[in-house]
Amino acid sequence: MNVNDPQFWMMIASIVIAICFIVMAATLAVVAITVRRVTNTVKRVEERVNPLITQVNAISEQAREMSVQFTDAAANLSLATKYLAESTELIKEEVAELRQLVSETAIVAREKVQMVSATIDKTHDQVTDTTEFIQRKIVEPAREIAAIMAGVRKGLEVLFAPAPKPLDRVYIEEEMFIG
């Protein structure tokens, strides 16, 4: 065969094409084997990962439930905190009012105690003054009058007394008693 012959070049082209087909077939066979190995590896990984995926799904479901419960608890806690803040504010207001009332009551009580104390002092002074007045104006003159009357009575008794009995006779002891 001659290099200048077109059939030569066609035969070489056919050989090159055949070699290309063989290389392509070998490459496709290698790719098929590789794909098959990769597929088997993926199946094994999938078999190993499926339980993990199931567990992750279960954990995810529990996490969702916990999230819902935490959301509810957070809402309830927020509401309780709000009510507690309102109650605290009301208590603060009541305590402020009670402090003011106690302060006013203490002031009024102090004034009343001072007034009662002054009244007691005034009454004591009046009782003392009245006692001294009665002592000076009534009791002392009454004693003097009583003493004068006793003296007058004894004097009248002496003046109007019967004559003494003679001593020449014996008296019973009772008659001798002077009283």
TAZI-V949842 format. One line per field, one symbol per residue. ss: DSSP state (@ for helix, = for strand, . for the rest). phi: phi as a letter, one per 40 degrees, with the letter a starting at -180 (. if undefined). psi: psi as a letter, one per 20 degrees, with the letter a starting at -180 (. if undefined). Layout:
BEGIN
ss: ???
phi: ???
psi: ???
END
This chain:
BEGIN
ss: .....@@@@@@@@@@@@@@@@@@@@@@@@@@@@@@@@@@@@@@@@@@@@@@@@@@@@@@@@@@@@@@@@@@@@@@@@@@@@@@@@@@@@@@@@@@@@@@@@@@@@@@@@@@@@@@@@@@@@@@@@@@@@@@@@@@@@@@@@@@@@@@@@@@@@@@@@@@@............@@@@...
phi: .bcccccdcccccccccccccccccccccccccccccccccccccccccdccccccccccccccccccccccccccccccccccccccccccccccccccccccccccccccccccccccdccccccccccccccccbccccccccccccccccccccccccccccccbcbcdccccba
psi: qqhiphhghhgghggggggghgggggghgggggghgggggghgggghhhghghgghgghggghgghggghggghgghggggghgggggggggggggggggggggggggggghgggggggggggggggggggggggghggghhgggggghgggghghgggjqrqqqqjirpqqhhhipp.
END
